[in-house]
Structure formats: C-alpha cells, structure tokens
C-alpha cells in the first residue's frame, strides 16, 4: 500500500502508568489498512486492540510513533478534527430523540442546511434498511435496530474511516450472525474503510477482507481470513483461530520433499517440507476437518475413540493417541454413512495428509 491512501500505523507504542504500575499496552506496532477495506483487529482481552482503535480515533495519544491518514499525520489531532467516526459497544444513542433526530444530530452540529440534513437522513435510513421507523425512539427498537441507528448516525457525515469497537457483542447469536452480513453489506455499499475490533474469531473470519491477530501489545500476523486460518505462522495464531490440534514433535528424517516428524513413542507424521523446516522441537498444527478416521491397522496415528459429539452438520470425535502422543480432534461431515461409523472405545487410525500439516517453531 502506498502511504497516500488508507491508514498507516508507524511504530506506535502506548504506555499507561509509571513505575510498578506501568503497563505496555502497545509495543512498536506498525500496519497498513487499505482504503475501502474491512479490516479487523482480533485478539483476546488485554491484547491492545481497543487501545489501537482509540489511538486511531484520537481518544488516546501515542507514547511513540505516528498514525497517518491519506499520508497526513493525525496522531496528535483531537477526535473532532479527524475524518473518523466510532461506533461503540453501547451504541450511545440519545434516548429522548427519535431515530431521525439521532441520525441528524451530528449533521446539525456541523451546520448543514435543513434540506440537506433531511436528504442525508433519508439516505441513511435506506442504507440501514430502517425505512418507516424514523419517529421511533431507541427504547422502542430491538437491539439490532438500535445498532443500525448507531451505524447510520456514524455514516451520515461520510467519514473516511468508521471504527467499530465490538458493536455486536450485546446481540444474541442469531441476530449477531445476521448483523455480520449487514455490516459487510454496509461497508461494500458505502465504500468507507471499516476498522473492526473483536475477540470473536468466527466474526473476524466472516466479515474481514484482512485481519491482524494481536497478543500482548504486538501484531503476530496480518492476512486474509483464509491465509490466517490455513497458514498460521505462530502457535498462538493457530490456537486462537478456530479449533486446531497442536502436537509436540521432533524432526526425525527428510523424506524427499517432505519431513517425517516423531511424536510420542513410535508415532510419526509426514509433513510437507518448507524451504527451511524448523529444527528441534516443533508444533504440528492440524485442523480437525483436514483429518479423517479409518479402522485400526490403516496407515495413520494409532489411537482409540474417547468421546463422540454430534453437532448437526458434523460429528466430532476425540481420539486418545497411542504412546502418549496426546489427544486428537477429528471433525467428520455427516454425509450418508459417516455418522455412527465408530463407537467410543474403538481402535482407530487418524489419517492426516502431509499438506494439511503446518509446522510451527514456536
């Protein structure tokens, strides 16, 4: 990305407190967020993602580093001087105002003419699909409708960037999934850069063009959802994004373009070799849906079925691997004949294609 478009975060650090109470929330963080992109900051509580969002918004000042928007530094501008709006987890709607008045409020504060305000409110009502609810107050709306009003208010003055601080966390599961689709639609139709903060991995994978996985004030990996999910570069990223098997192993011997890794006892797995495969102790990361179960005696990891959970589309098998190699989760799609193929206690072989294994040195 060129520095003339989007958001450029350059060496940002943020420290709170001093002495024994000093907390390093962000440590020399750099990233580029492209113009008109849906970008997500993903990580557990306390990783620094909300602090970074607040720095972009102007609610916090950096201890070091710079933030540029379209190539111009905004790091020390107050929030009202930045072409950036924020949607908070609480929505922060004015309870005494109608939907239309809530959306119009910011435009009126900017001195926009009445006719233009009315046109913009109508435009936003159509965009968030709330036509006919202009006269209602927030208390008369559902949680999903209130969230749409908050979005409409934030989008009404056409900001360059919309920041969203876990805005879906208060919604129930079904509504949250519906609003994920709506948020992505709004971003595409408005053409505005969305920067979204969440700790929900599925949410991030569903909506993002790209995402940054954060931990302890650092960015560990940035990439498209498929890249992050299929090719994690750190054990933390592999473990945090979705369900995964992580097996401790040691490189045993090369085998053509592959390397054989030894688990516990005599158990081994063959993995695709990278240009420079990690030496010594490694973690083998394998998604549950990439493995399959076969009867004992087939080539694979020997073990016994420990538990079986039916979850509708899939059945999840937990296998205790032989020789103390650990446990392994296999997710089997419930096609005809697949469900009920094995029972608890059955001896099985866990078959893992070499290309399904990510070898991690950390």
Steps between C-alpha positions, in 0.01 A plus 500: 500500500625848421512751784260725307195284572339333799635490855870454574599414857873551548685374808216578739559434869266582788587484868260557787619590849858505626735314730355181644159586351635544147310305232630465143173477304664526155864439412634639170196402290496569126236413242330627185123506459396542139244749380143360478601184686325306777791451739471320834715519813459160664630373829417411861413754768798714595693445175494870403243497220261752659792723599612507136145584388482784755834635375367509143183672627698756699366403844855407607837652411793275401808474722706458181445460127264654249162441333440626146175530306544551126867571569431778755582458869194504726665359814465820701175636356196503732219259403273771355769601250539148359278370213431197718187383684463231765217258580526382860386178662224690686375682182467825708171611342315800641194345672285816480550537122329316217692284255505783245615752762781270615628466145464872432671619818860500377405657168316782677801561725706550183257768383364306202189650337166350603419369154838327474458352849162354405640357178796344681276351771277346231809364324627341823159354589498325163859383538436333837153379393301676773250684282176581687663510845610865487268611782582222746723549802787261590298329776244398237762319288658157518871462570573444133299807399679716758832383361391600148404846625844537658658397170281740302593788731871417466480471120280808445786750462688265262816447708810361334529236772242330723635343819289227662579392857338156545156636396339154472593359840170594668287321237376142516666240279243497217478879480880531522539276195240702310675826589836361386353472150342845531824663609685355203223621268514849649877514454477394136215740419648800682857449373631614841797342676376293797735416787333243722609377845391159626615201703264273303698295245198396293384861481841610372523222242145567375526873434863599446688569181810471718562467873781551749536250784630671815651376825666687789525830313647352182363403158591138433356457150308700239322340208177401328272269703592190297871573541473547877288187541686266265857630547554635853862598565489489880373244747287771665333590168435134419350438843294821513340476155246220493538147631836333442716207605847596623739208536850524647749337264865476397635488144614143443611466141456657154289306252532654153309831506358409839621458856399225740429628852505281809229536764483287814657153487492355150230729359607713201344739248621599155471875423573715198847651535539876502805666342669481840300267727537582872747283688465358849169508684206626295120510509301327229176694440214308336141613454245237614318502165822424310546158668294186458431185702568150372481157666800395708781355294482761224800729458463794737521596866381212720252579773160429655176698485453676832184703436251574222297821470229544237461870406267485200704548187801322652594235752804578715716206610756537778774241463757408767817434301719201589846532656405815689498711182206705633137544395371568150169651388355382169198675350305280257225642279172316546458361153312175436677219682744725686317540829524201732798350318692475829406456864667604824790267575558396136861476388552734204763657275506878461603574141656842434609606146853650505373823341253547788777545757644838598839471671548775761824570682339689785 
